[in-house]
Amino acid sequence: SLPLLPPPSLPPLPPLPPSSLPSLPPTSLPPLPPPSQSPLPPPSLPPLPPPSLPAFA
């Protein structure tokens, strides 16, 4: 019977420098209007027909 070995202790990952990520300026994205100004229309889905399954007694 082999003794159970503890899981290997992995060293913590070093923090990524901020320069590694591309810094996108906030002006690159258009400002999203509040949802109150652009109400979403109701979904135009037809009503689902009743399931044509036999009723089990």
N, C-alpha and C positions, 0 to 999 in steps of 0.2 A: 504493500500500500504506500503510495507516494504521499508525502506531506503536502498539504494545500499551501501553495505559494500565495502571498498577498499580491494584489494587483500592482503592477509597476507604477511607481510614482512619477508621473510626467511633469517636467518643469513647466511653470506657467508661461503662457505665450507673452512675448514682449508686446507692449502697446504699439499700435501702428502710429507712425508720425502723421500729423495732419496734412503734410504735403503729399502723402501718397494718394489721398482722395481728391478728386477734382472739385474745387470749390465753385459751385454754381451761384452766380449772383441772384438775389431774390427778384430782380427785375426781368429775369429770363422767362418766368412763368406769369401768365396773365392772371390778374386777381379774380378769384372766383366770387361771383355775386352771391349774396345771401339767398337761402332757399325761399325766403318769403317773397322775393321779387320775381323769382322764376318758378312758379308752381308747376309741378309735373302733372301732365294730363293723366286722367284715369286710364288704366290699361284697357285697350280695346280688344279684350278677349271674349269670345262667345261663351255663354254659360255652358258648363259641362253637362252633357246628357246623363240621365241616371244610368248606372251600370246595369247592363242587361244580363244579370246573373240570376240563376234560379234561387229562390228563397229556400234555404234548407230548413226543414221542419225540426 
